[in-house]
Amino acid sequence: MKKVILTKAGNENTTVKILPCRIDYSGPANTEDYLPEEDCGSLYGRKLNGATIPMPDGLIGNIIEVRQLPDTKELTSIAEFNNIQYWNYDQPADKNDQLPQLLNYIEILSSLHNA
């Protein structure tokens, strides 16, 4: 049976930014230079429209780094986040987008579980 070890590496608080594209890179990035805090921008000449969504009450997001060893899986929380900034190409961010619906669904499930 494999062991799972969860540790916390730091207390850094950040905002997660979700882009409508695939980037073949995994690691820290200086997004402040390229993605503004306001909810509009551009990528490859296409207009980006975004929104910043807070995590549901009582939840904190974690960025997890996974390290697979022969008999152990180590999970390390390298940062926490309270907000998610997501972007759409050429259309305004809307409450009917998948991410806001998912976070709303989590709140509904939490309410049902705690009732």
C-alpha positions as CSV (number, residue, x, y, z in Angstrom):
1,M,0.0,0.0,0.0
2,K,1.3,3.4,-1.0
3,K,1.7,6.2,1.5
4,V,0.6,9.7,0.8
5,I,2.4,12.5,2.6
6,L,1.0,16.0,2.6
7,T,3.2,18.9,3.6
8,K,3.0,22.7,3.4
9,A,6.1,24.5,2.0
10,G,5.1,28.1,2.3
11,N,2.4,30.7,3.2
12,E,2.5,32.5,-0.1
13,N,-0.9,33.8,-1.1
14,T,-1.5,34.3,-4.8
15,T,-4.2,34.6,-7.4
16,V,-4.6,31.8,-9.9
17,K,-4.9,32.9,-13.5
18,I,-6.6,30.5,-16.0
19,L,-6.0,31.2,-19.7
20,P,-8.0,29.8,-22.7
21,C,-5.0,28.2,-24.2
22,R,-2.3,25.6,-23.5
23,I,1.1,26.6,-22.4
24,D,3.8,23.9,-22.2
25,Y,5.4,25.2,-19.1
26,S,5.0,24.3,-15.4
27,G,6.4,26.7,-12.9
28,P,6.3,30.2,-11.6
29,A,5.8,33.0,-14.1
30,N,5.9,36.8,-14.0
31,T,2.3,37.2,-15.1
32,E,2.0,40.7,-13.7
33,D,4.0,42.0,-16.6
34,Y,1.7,40.4,-19.2
35,L,-1.7,39.9,-17.6
36,P,-3.1,43.1,-16.0
37,E,-5.0,43.0,-12.7
38,E,-8.0,44.5,-14.5
39,D,-10.1,42.0,-16.4
40,C,-9.2,42.8,-20.0
41,G,-6.1,42.2,-22.0
42,S,-4.9,40.4,-25.2
43,L,-3.1,37.2,-26.1
44,Y,-1.7,36.6,-29.6
45,G,-3.6,39.7,-30.8
46,R,-6.9,38.3,-29.6
47,K,-8.9,40.2,-27.0
48,L,-9.2,38.6,-23.6
49,N,-12.1,39.3,-21.3
50,G,-11.9,38.1,-17.7
51,A,-13.3,38.0,-14.3
52,T,-11.9,37.5,-10.8
53,I,-13.9,35.1,-8.7
54,P,-13.4,34.6,-4.9
55,M,-13.3,31.1,-3.6
56,P,-16.5,30.0,-1.8
57,D,-16.7,30.9,1.9
58,G,-14.7,28.5,4.1
59,L,-12.6,27.2,1.2
60,I,-8.9,28.0,0.4
61,G,-7.3,26.9,-2.8
62,N,-3.9,25.2,-2.8
63,I,-1.3,24.8,-5.5
64,I,0.0,21.3,-5.1
65,E,3.4,20.0,-6.2
66,V,3.3,16.2,-6.6
67,R,6.4,14.0,-6.3
68,Q,6.1,10.3,-7.0
69,L,8.4,7.9,-5.2
70,P,8.4,4.1,-5.5
71,D,6.2,3.5,-2.4
72,T,5.2,7.1,-1.5
73,K,3.4,10.0,-3.1
74,E,4.4,13.3,-1.7
75,L,2.0,16.3,-2.0
76,T,3.4,19.7,-1.1
77,S,1.3,22.8,-0.9
78,I,3.5,25.5,-2.4
79,A,1.0,28.3,-2.4
80,E,-2.6,29.2,-1.4
81,F,-5.1,31.3,-3.2
82,N,-8.4,33.0,-2.4
83,N,-9.2,34.3,-5.9
84,I,-9.2,32.8,-9.4
85,Q,-8.9,35.1,-12.4
86,Y,-10.1,33.5,-15.6
87,W,-10.2,34.7,-19.2
88,N,-12.3,34.1,-22.3
89,Y,-11.4,34.9,-25.9
90,D,-13.6,37.6,-27.6
91,Q,-16.5,37.3,-25.2
92,P,-17.3,38.7,-21.8
93,A,-16.8,36.6,-18.7
94,D,-20.2,35.4,-17.5
95,K,-21.7,33.7,-14.5
96,N,-22.7,30.9,-16.9
97,D,-19.1,30.0,-17.8
98,Q,-17.9,26.7,-16.5
99,L,-15.7,28.0,-13.7
100,P,-18.3,30.2,-12.0
101,Q,-20.8,27.3,-12.3
102,L,-18.3,24.9,-10.7
103,L,-17.6,27.1,-7.7
104,N,-21.4,27.7,-7.3
105,Y,-21.9,23.9,-7.4
106,I,-19.3,23.5,-4.7
107,E,-21.2,26.0,-2.5
108,I,-24.5,24.2,-3.1
109,L,-22.9,20.8,-2.2
110,S,-21.4,22.3,0.9
111,S,-24.7,23.7,2.0
112,L,-26.5,20.4,1.5
113,H,-23.7,18.5,3.3
114,N,-23.9,20.9,6.3
115,A,-27.7,21.0,6.5
